[in-house]
Amino acid sequence: MNSTVHTIRGACPHDCPDTCSLVTTVENGVALRVQGNPEHRHTDGALCTKVSRYTERTYHPERLLHPLVRTGPKGSGQFKRVGWDEALDLIAARLQDIAARDPQAIVPYSYAGTMGQVQGEGMAARFFHQLGASHLDRTICASAGGEGLVQTLGGKVGMKVEHFADSRLIVIWGSNSIGSNLHFWRLAQQAKRKGARLVCIDPRRSETAEKCHEHIALRPGTDAALALALMHQLITHNWLDHDYIAQHTLGWEGLRERALQWPPERAAEVCGIPVQQITDLARDYGTTKPAAIRLNYGMQRVRGGGNAVRAVACLPALVGAWREPAGGLLLSSSAQFPVNRTALQKPELLAGRTPRTINMSTIGNDLLNPGSAAFGPKIEALIVYNSNPVAVAPESGKVVQGFLREDLFTVVLEHFQTDTADHADVILPATTQLEHWDIHTSYGHTDVLLNRPAIAPVGEARTNTDIFRALAARLGFDDPCFADDDETLCRTAFGTKVDFQTLLDQGFATLPIPEAPFAHGGFPTPSGRCEFFSARLAAQGLDGLPDHLPNHELAGTSTAFPLAMISPPARNFLNSSFVNVQSLRDIEGEPLLEIHADDAQQRGIETGQMVRVFNDRGEYRCKAKVSTRARPGVVNGLGIWWRKLGPSGTNVNEVTSQQLTDMGRGPVFYDCLVEVAGVG
């Protein structure tokens, strides 16, 4: 028999700014390997360690291949195999029964297990709109920073990532780029070889911080104070572009007055860093052209996260950095994409209904809410797809308690039996990226990518879209939109704004965006200017100017819990994805807490020792690593391990809180006080 080998172009679906173009080699219907597409300039043939192992994920021995129905107690992970018809009939009957009383008692729960427009919120959104289910406020990662950008620059917009290669100063703020933004790091290295200075601002001495010229290890939640002090120095030394400020900004006098309240000495005390680091960075930023900031989402996971992003996003306009392609700032490029979400998601199916909204970041509290006039009906059904809330949502003790409710009907669409799937009533096997159509935007570059299926679905796995189409049919939803196939949905996403033939031919299409998009202003704000003062925030009763807001749990305010904890991602995982890929887990080792030698010595803790990390919300156990990656007073709980793979069946989110950010209603994972003690 002759072997047939061919390649299929696709796109990485994971929650990462790089959105790589993939090439999958297939032989006789089996995917042999997944590689980066050398023809895609942002991918350039290179993939991260995680996605280069993608066939291990698709053909994993623990891959879910058939629908399952619970047989044991909730959370026991005990299920029996059933056919698709039986599973779908059961789900449809339960949803129909609940919807007859109040469809808002049904809640979808999803996030970025895939970033695709089709397998994400395409057909799923149509289904839940027609049903009249509660809306989900998808806040768990980026909403505070996103709102900060909207209120300052007008949207998730910024400089084009490729131009960082020509920057003379690159400030990497709140990002471990080596682990979470590999292709940007390659551009930063190009700039470094050409003489650029690289500065990393991060409480943790990450792999990226080690390789920059300077590391500024500020306390968690103090980024706005640092940004305001930089402004103070720009003003007092007149390192300002007065023409750009006059022509293209709004609210300068107010911002100037506020910044002058933040001399470097004040910020140094708040941030826990030397004054010299602030004054040197301000001088470099004010006098180096072009200067660029690569901001990431770590720094907005605290009470003042939105304000912090606002403050940093003001800096490029002060020095006129936007005038040049290699100057400015990038946090997210996602608003550059002309996605027709109305056509994809069909909000008209709501037919005038206005369901309540549940915030995914407070799902622990909300699942335990008995219902009220203010809250609405008790949550009776949860449909989870593209997410693993039992592992990733904050204050997981309460999340687990909610998922264990006997009267909660839970359906989980998944590849593996995750912590969340263990708590399901019905598990439906979903396809991986190699097995379905999808179309992707990016939040780190400005190319649209098409993903074609490389192989047939493994086992009885079905696409998310197929599952929601089948449920729609069982519930009698007869709108023609429920008959749209996945290729049609891919074509619908951008309509005529992106040439679909180009996507079919090469797998990606580049958006026509100016090389220096804000060289002459033209910000997508109401005023068209960079808004130092936001009238929209003021109208909400909030401060219209960016300010430093201290953490909810401020270091030094609790004798019982004296250590601040951040929980950055383990390098070989992506949120809770890839944790069960054995080769990656072998590299990562085991759940770790990085602790500075001073803090370890006070507690008699040594590397390799099992420790309890605890506060009033709960505790988890892991191994300690005495490390210079941690600054004094701050411990780094590397996440996000599946709970069931942790030493005590818990993970770092046992101690994080359900408090929210200043804007964007986001979670505050890095605003968390704990104590650490040795075990045994």
C-alpha positions in Angstrom: 0.0 0.0 0.0 1.4 3.4 -1.0 1.8 5.9 1.8 0.3 9.4 1.1 1.9 12.3 2.9 0.6 15.8 2.7 0.6 19.0 4.8 -2.3 21.2 6.0 -2.0 24.8 7.1 -3.6 25.8 10.3 -3.4 28.2 13.3 -2.5 27.8 16.9 -5.7 28.2 18.9 -4.2 29.0 22.3 -4.3 32.1 24.5 -1.0 33.6 23.4 -0.3 36.8 21.5 1.8 35.1 18.9 -1.1 33.2 17.1 1.3 31.1 15.0 0.6 29.7 11.6 0.9 25.9 11.7 1.9 23.3 9.2 0.7 19.7 10.1 2.2 16.8 8.3 -0.4 14.0 7.7 0.3 10.4 6.6 -2.7 8.1 5.8 -5.0 10.3 7.9 -2.6 10.4 10.9 -1.0 13.7 12.0 2.8 13.0 12.3 4.0 16.4 13.4 3.1 20.0 13.9 5.6 22.7 12.8 5.7 26.5 12.5 4.9 27.9 9.0 8.2 29.4 7.7 6.2 31.5 5.2 4.4 33.4 8.0 6.7 36.2 9.1 5.3 36.3 12.6 5.8 32.6 13.1 8.9 32.2 11.0 8.9 28.4 11.2 9.3 28.4 15.0 6.9 27.1 17.7 7.0 27.1 21.4 7.8 23.8 23.2 4.1 23.4 24.1 2.6 23.6 20.7 5.4 21.7 19.0 4.1 18.7 21.0 0.6 19.1 19.7 0.3 15.6 18.3 0.9 14.3 21.8 -2.2 16.3 22.9 -4.4 15.1 20.0 -3.4 11.4 20.4 -3.0 11.5 24.2 -3.9 8.1 25.8 -6.4 9.9 28.1 -8.1 11.8 25.3 -11.9 11.7 25.7 -13.3 9.7 22.8 -16.9 9.1 23.8 -19.8 10.9 25.6 -19.9 10.1 29.3 -22.6 10.3 32.0 -21.9 10.5 35.7 -22.4 7.3 37.7 -20.6 8.2 41.0 -20.9 11.1 43.4 -20.2 14.6 42.0 -16.5 15.2 41.8 -15.6 11.5 41.9 -14.7 11.3 38.2 -16.9 8.2 37.9 -18.7 8.0 34.5 -20.1 5.5 32.0 -19.9 5.6 28.3 -23.1 6.4 26.4 -24.0 7.2 22.8 -24.3 10.7 21.4 -28.1 10.5 21.1 -28.6 9.5 24.7 -26.2 12.3 26.0 -27.8 15.0 23.8 -31.3 13.9 24.6 -30.5 14.0 28.3 -29.0 17.5 28.1 -31.8 18.9 25.9 -34.5 17.6 28.3 -32.8 19.1 31.3 -32.3 22.5 29.6 -35.8 22.5 28.4 -37.2 21.9 31.8 -35.1 24.6 33.4 -35.7 27.1 30.6 -39.5 26.6 31.0 -39.1 28.2 34.5 -36.4 30.8 33.7 -33.7 30.4 31.0 -31.5 32.7 33.0 -30.9 29.9 35.4 -28.7 28.4 32.6 -25.2 29.8 32.4 -22.6 29.3 29.7 -19.0 29.2 31.0 -16.2 29.6 28.4 -13.0 31.4 27.7 -9.9 31.0 25.7 -9.4 27.2 25.5 -9.6 28.2 21.8 -9.2 31.7 20.6 -11.1 30.9 17.4 -14.1 32.9 16.3 -16.0 29.8 15.2 -15.3 27.1 17.8 -15.3 29.9 20.5 -18.4 32.0 20.6 -19.9 31.5 17.1 -22.6 28.8 17.1 -22.5 28.7 20.9 -23.5 32.4 21.2 -26.4 31.8 18.7 -27.6 28.9 20.9 -27.5 30.7 24.1 -29.1 33.9 22.6 -32.0 31.8 21.3 -32.3 30.0 24.6 -32.3 33.3 26.6 -29.6 32.0 29.0 -27.6 34.3 31.2 -24.8 36.2 29.6 -21.3 35.5 30.8 -18.9 38.4 31.5 -15.7 37.0 30.2 -13.3 38.8 32.5 -10.9 36.2 33.8 -7.7 37.3 32.0 -7.6 40.7 30.3 -10.7 42.8 31.0 -9.1 45.4 33.4 -6.2 46.1 31.0 -8.5 46.0 28.0 -10.7 48.6 29.7 -7.7 50.7 30.5 -6.7 50.8 26.9 -10.2 51.6 25.7 -10.3 54.6 28.1 -6.9 55.9 27.0 -6.2 54.9 23.4 -9.8 54.0 22.4 -9.4 50.3 22.0 -7.0 47.3 22.1 -4.7 49.0 19.6 -1.0 49.8 19.5 2.2 49.7 17.4 2.8 46.9 15.0 4.9 44.2 16.7 7.4 43.7 13.9 8.7 47.3 14.4 10.1 46.4 17.9 13.1 45.1 16.0 14.0 48.7 15.2 13.4 50.2 18.6 16.3 51.7 20.5 14.8 51.2 24.0 12.3 48.4 24.8 10.5 48.3 28.1 9.0 44.9 28.8 6.4 45.6 31.4 4.7 42.8 33.2 5.6 40.1 30.7 7.8 37.0 30.7 8.2 37.1 27.0 10.4 34.1 26.7 7.7 31.9 28.1 4.6 33.7 26.9 5.4 35.8 23.8 8.3 33.9 22.1 8.2 35.6 18.7 8.2 39.1 20.2 11.3 38.1 22.2 13.0 37.2 18.9 12.3 40.8 17.7 13.6 42.2 21.0 16.8 40.2 20.5 17.2 41.6 17.0 16.9 45.1 18.5 19.4 44.2 21.2 21.9 43.0 18.7 21.5 46.4 17.0 22.3 48.2 20.2 18.9 48.6 21.8 18.6 48.7 25.6 16.1 46.2 27.2 14.5 46.9 30.6 12.1 44.4 32.3 9.6 45.5 34.9 8.3 42.6 36.9 8.1 41.6 40.6 9.6 38.2 39.5 13.1 37.8 38.1 11.8 35.8 35.2 13.7 34.2 32.4 13.1 37.4 30.4 14.2 39.7 33.2 17.5 37.7 33.5 18.3 38.4 29.8 17.5 42.2 29.8 20.0 44.9 30.6 18.1 45.8 33.7 15.4 44.3 35.9 13.1 46.6 38.0 11.6 44.3 40.6 8.8 46.4 41.9 6.1 45.2 44.4 3.0 43.7 42.9 0.3 46.3 42.2 2.6 49.4 42.2 3.0 49.8 38.4 0.9 53.0 38.3 3.1 54.6 40.9 6.2 53.9 38.8 4.5 55.2 35.7 3.5 58.4 37.4 7.0 58.9 38.7 8.4 58.5 35.2 5.9 61.2 34.1 7.2 63.4 36.9 10.7 63.1 35.6 9.7 63.7 32.0 8.0 66.9 33.1 10.7 68.2 35.4 13.4 67.6 32.9 11.3 68.7 29.9 11.7 65.4 28.1 8.3 66.0 26.4 7.0 66.4 22.9 4.9 69.5 23.5 3.6 69.6 20.0 2.3 66.0 20.1 0.7 66.7 23.5 -1.0 69.8 22.2 -2.2 68.3 19.0 -3.1 64.7 19.9 -3.9 64.4 23.6 -6.7 65.4 26.0 -6.4 66.3 29.7 -2.7 67.2 29.8 -3.0 69.8 32.6 -4.8 67.4 34.9 -2.3 64.6 34.2 0.6 67.0 34.7 -0.7 68.1 38.1 -1.2 64.5 39.2 2.2 63.3 38.0 4.0 66.1 39.8 2.6 64.6 43.1 4.8 61.6 42.4 8.5 62.4 42.8 10.8 59.4 42.4 11.4 59.2 46.1 7.6 58.7 46.8 7.3 56.0 44.1 10.5 54.3 45.1 9.0 53.8 48.6 5.7 52.5 47.3 7.3 50.2 44.7 10.1 49.0 46.9 12.9 49.9 44.4 15.9 52.2 44.4 15.2 55.9 43.4 18.1 55.5 40.9 16.2 52.9 38.8 13.3 55.3 38.4 15.4 58.3 37.4 17.6 56.3 35.0 14.6 54.7 33.3 12.9 58.1 33.0 16.1 59.6 31.4 16.4 56.7 29.0 12.7 56.8 28.0 12.7 60.6 27.7 15.9 60.8 25.6 15.9 57.6 23.5 14.2 57.6 20.1 12.4 55.4 19.2 11.3 54.0 22.6 8.7 51.2 22.8 6.8 49.5 25.6 5.6 45.9 25.4 3.0 45.7 28.1 1.4 42.5 29.1 -1.5 41.4 31.3 0.3 40.3 34.4 0.4 43.8 35.9 -3.4 44.4 35.6 -4.4 41.4 37.9 -4.6 43.7 41.0 -7.1 46.1 42.4 -5.7 49.1 40.4 -5.0 47.1 37.2 -7.0 49.3 34.9 -5.5 52.5 36.2 -2.0 51.0 35.9 -2.6 50.2 32.2 -4.0 53.7 31.7 -0.9 55.3 33.3 1.5 53.3 31.2 -0.5 53.9 28.1 -0.2 57.6 28.5 3.6 57.5 28.4 4.2 57.2 24.6 2.1 60.3 23.9 4.1 62.4 26.3 7.3 61.8 24.5 5.8 61.6 21.0 6.9 58.0 20.6 3.9 57.3 18.4 5.5 59.4 15.6 7.7 56.6 14.6 6.8 53.0 13.6 9.3 51.6 16.2 7.9 53.8 19.0 4.7 53.5 21.1 3.2 50.7 23.0 1.6 47.3 22.5 -0.6 45.4 24.9 -3.1 44.0 22.5 -3.9 44.4 18.8 -7.2 42.6 18.9 -9.4 45.7 18.2 -7.6 46.2 14.8 -9.5 43.2 13.4 -12.8 43.9 11.6 -14.6 40.8 13.0 -18.4 40.9 12.3 -19.4 39.5 15.6 -23.0 40.5 15.1 -23.2 38.2 12.0 -21.4 35.4 13.8 -23.2 35.5 17.1 -26.7 36.8 16.0 -27.7 38.8 19.1 -31.1 39.4 17.4 -32.0 35.9 18.5 -32.6 37.4 21.9 -35.7 39.0 20.4 -35.7 41.9 22.9 -34.9 39.9 26.0 -32.1 41.3 28.3 -30.8 38.4 30.3 -28.7 39.1 33.4 -24.9 38.8 33.3 -22.8 36.5 35.5 -19.1 37.4 36.0 -17.0 34.4 35.3 -14.4 35.6 37.9 -17.0 35.3 40.8 -18.4 32.0 39.7 -17.5 30.6 43.2 -19.8 33.0 44.9 -22.5 32.9 42.2 -22.9 29.1 42.2 -23.6 29.3 46.0 -26.1 32.2 45.6 -29.6 30.9 46.4 -31.1 33.5 44.1 -32.7 36.8 44.9 -34.5 39.8 43.2 -31.1 41.5 42.7 -29.2 38.4 41.6 -32.0 36.6 39.7 -32.6 32.9 39.7 -30.3 30.4 41.3 -27.9 28.9 38.7 -29.4 25.5 37.9 -27.3 24.5 34.8 -23.8 25.3 33.7 -22.5 24.5 30.2 -18.7 24.6 30.2 -16.6 24.7 27.0 -13.1 26.1 26.3 -12.4 26.5 30.0 -11.5 24.7 33.2 -13.0 26.8 36.0 -12.5 24.4 38.8 -8.7 24.8 38.2 -8.5 28.4 37.0 -11.2 30.5 38.7 -10.2 32.3 41.9 -11.0 31.1 45.4 -11.3 27.6 44.2 -12.6 26.2 47.5 -15.9 28.0 46.8 -15.8 27.0 43.1 -15.6 23.4 44.1 -18.3 23.8 46.7 -20.6 25.2 43.9 -19.7 22.5 41.4 -20.5 19.8 44.1 -24.1 21.0 44.4 -26.4 18.0 43.7 -29.1 20.3 42.2 -26.6 21.8 39.6 -26.7 20.2 36.2 -23.2 20.5 34.6 -22.2 19.8 31.0 -18.6 19.9 30.0 -17.2 19.9 26.5 -13.6 18.8 26.8 -10.5 16.9 25.4 -9.6 15.5 28.7 -11.1 14.7 32.1 -10.0 17.9 33.8 -10.8 19.0 37.3 -13.9 20.6 35.9 -14.9 17.5 33.9 -14.6 15.4 37.1 -17.5 17.5 38.4 -19.8 17.2 35.4 -23.0 15.3 34.9 -22.3 14.9 31.2 -19.0 15.1 29.4 -19.0 15.6 25.6 -15.7 14.8 23.7 -14.6 17.9 21.7 -12.3 18.1 18.8 -8.8 19.6 19.0 -7.4 22.2 16.6 -6.2 19.5 14.2 -9.7 18.3 13.6 -11.9 21.3 12.8 -12.3 24.5 10.8 -11.7 27.9 12.6 -10.6 31.4 11.9 -8.4 33.5 14.2 -7.5 37.0 15.0 -4.5 37.8 17.2 -3.7 40.1 20.1 0.0 40.2 19.3 0.1 40.9 15.6 -2.3 41.9 12.8 -2.7 38.8 10.6 -5.9 36.8 10.2 -5.3 33.1 10.2 -7.4 30.2 8.9 -7.3 26.8 10.4 -8.3 23.9 8.2 -8.9 20.4 9.7 -5.8 18.2 9.1 -7.3 14.9 10.3 -10.8 13.5 10.9 -12.0 13.7 14.5 -10.4 11.1 16.8 -12.9 8.6 18.3 -16.4 10.1 18.5 -15.2 13.7 19.2 -17.4 16.4 17.7 -16.7 20.1 17.2 -18.2 22.6 19.6 -20.3 23.9 16.7 -21.7 20.5 15.9 -22.7 20.0 19.5 -24.5 23.3 19.7 -26.2 22.7 16.4 -27.4 19.3 17.6 -28.7 20.8 20.9 -30.5 23.6 18.9 -32.2 21.0 16.8 -33.4 19.0 19.9 -34.8 22.2 21.4 -36.7 23.1 18.3 -34.6 26.1 17.3 -35.5 26.4 13.6 -33.8 29.7 12.6 -31.8 29.0 9.4 -28.6 30.3 11.1 -28.4 27.0 13.0 -27.8 25.2 9.8 -24.6 27.2 8.9 -21.6 24.8 8.6 -18.2 25.7 9.9 -16.7 26.9 6.6 -19.7 29.2 6.2 -19.0 30.6 9.7 -15.3 31.1 8.8 -16.4 33.1 5.8 -19.0 35.1 7.9 -16.4 36.2 10.4 -14.9 38.9 8.2 -17.3 39.0 5.3 -15.6 41.0 2.4 -13.1 42.7 4.7 -10.6 39.9 4.4 -10.1 38.0 1.2 -11.1 34.4 2.0 -9.3 33.0 -1.1 -6.0 34.4 0.3 -6.7 32.6 3.6 -7.4 29.4 1.7 -4.2 29.8 -0.5 -1.6 30.7 2.2 -3.3 30.3 5.6 -3.1 33.9 6.6 -3.8 37.4 5.4 -2.2 40.6 6.7 -4.5 43.6 7.6 -3.7 46.9 5.9 -2.7 49.0 8.9 -0.4 52.1 8.8 3.2 51.5 9.8 2.9 54.2 12.5 -0.9 54.2 13.2 -1.0 57.2 15.5 1.8 59.3 14.1 -0.8 62.0 13.4 -3.2 61.2 16.2 -6.4 59.6 15.0 -6.9 57.5 18.1 -10.2 55.5 18.2 -11.4 57.5 21.2 -14.4 59.8 21.2 -12.1 62.8 20.9 -9.7 61.2 18.4 -6.9 62.0 20.9 -5.0 60.0 23.5 -7.2 60.6 26.5 -5.2 61.3 29.6 -8.6 62.3 31.0 -11.5 60.1 30.3 -14.9 61.8 30.4 -16.5 58.3 30.1 -14.8 57.2 33.4 -15.8 60.4 35.1 -19.4 59.9 34.0 -19.3 56.5 35.9 -18.2 58.4 39.0 -14.6 57.2 38.6 -11.5 59.3 38.5 -11.1 60.5 34.9 -7.3 60.6 35.4 -5.0 57.6 36.0 -3.9 57.1 39.6 -2.1 54.6 41.8 -4.7 52.5 43.7 -3.2 50.4 46.5 -3.9 46.6 46.4 -7.0 45.2 48.2 -4.5 43.2 50.2 -1.6 45.6 50.7 1.7 44.2 51.8 2.5 45.1 55.4 -1.1 45.4 56.5 -1.5 41.9 57.9 0.7 40.3 60.5 -1.0 36.9 59.9 -0.3 37.0 56.2 2.9 39.0 55.6 3.9 37.8 52.1 2.4 39.0 48.8 1.9 36.2 46.3 1.7 36.3 42.6 0.9 33.2 40.5 2.6 33.6 37.1 2.2 30.7 34.6 4.6 27.8 34.7 6.7 28.0 31.6 5.7 24.7 30.0 1.9 25.1 30.5 -0.6 27.6 29.2 -3.1 28.4 31.9 -4.3 24.9 32.7 -3.7 23.5 29.1 -0.9 21.1 28.5 -0.6 20.2 32.2 -1.5 16.6 31.3 1.0 16.3 28.5 3.6 14.0 30.1 6.6 15.3 28.3 5.9 18.9 29.3 5.0 17.9 32.9 8.4 16.0 33.0 10.1 19.3 32.1 8.1 21.4 34.5 8.6 18.9 37.4 6.1 19.6 40.1 4.1 22.5 41.6 6.6 25.0 43.0 6.6 28.1 45.2 9.6 30.4 44.6 10.7 32.1 47.8 13.5 34.6 48.5 16.3 33.4 50.8 15.5 36.0 53.5 11.9 34.9 53.7 12.8 31.2 53.6 15.4 31.6 56.4 12.9 33.4 58.7 10.6 30.3 58.3 13.2 27.6 58.3 12.3 26.6 54.8 14.8 24.9 52.4 14.6 24.1 48.7 12.7 20.8 48.1 10.8 21.0 51.3 7.0 20.6 51.2 5.2 23.8 52.3 1.7 25.1 53.1 0.7 28.3 51.4 -2.3 29.6 53.2 -4.6 32.5 54.2 -8.2 32.9 55.4 -9.5 31.5 52.1 -7.7 28.2 52.1 -4.4 26.5 51.7 -2.4 24.5 49.1 0.7 22.5 49.3 3.7 22.4 47.0 7.5 22.2 47.1 9.5 25.3 48.0 12.4 26.6 45.9 14.6 29.1 47.5 15.4 31.4 44.5 16.5 34.8 43.4 13.5 34.7 41.1 11.5 35.9 44.1 12.0 39.3 45.6 11.9 39.7 49.4 8.4 39.8 50.7 6.9 38.3 47.5 6.4 34.6 46.8 5.7 33.2 43.3 3.3 30.3 43.1 3.8 28.9 39.7 0.5 27.9 38.1 -1.8 26.6 36.9 -1.5 22.9 37.8 -4.6 20.8 37.7 -5.8 20.3 41.3 -5.8 16.6 41.1 -2.1 16.6 40.1 -1.2 18.7 43.2 0.2 17.1 46.3 -3.0 17.7 48.3 -5.6 17.9 45.5 -5.6 21.7 45.4 -3.7 24.4 43.5 -2.6 28.0 43.8 -6.2 29.3 43.3 -7.2 27.9 46.7 -5.8 31.2 48.2 -6.7 33.8 45.5 -9.7 36.0 46.0 -12.9 36.9 44.2 -12.3 40.6 44.6 -12.4 42.6 41.4 -10.3 45.3 39.6 -11.0 49.0 39.5 -12.4 48.8 36.0 -13.3 46.0 33.7 -14.6 43.8 36.5 -11.5 41.6 36.3 -10.0 39.2 38.9 -7.1 40.1 41.2 -5.0 37.0 41.1 -1.8 38.9 41.9 -3.4 40.9 44.8 -3.1 38.2 47.4 -1.5 38.0 50.9 -0.4 34.6 52.3 1.8 33.0 54.9 4.1 30.0 54.1 5.1 27.3 56.5 7.1 24.1 56.3 5.3 20.8 56.5 6.7 18.1 58.7 
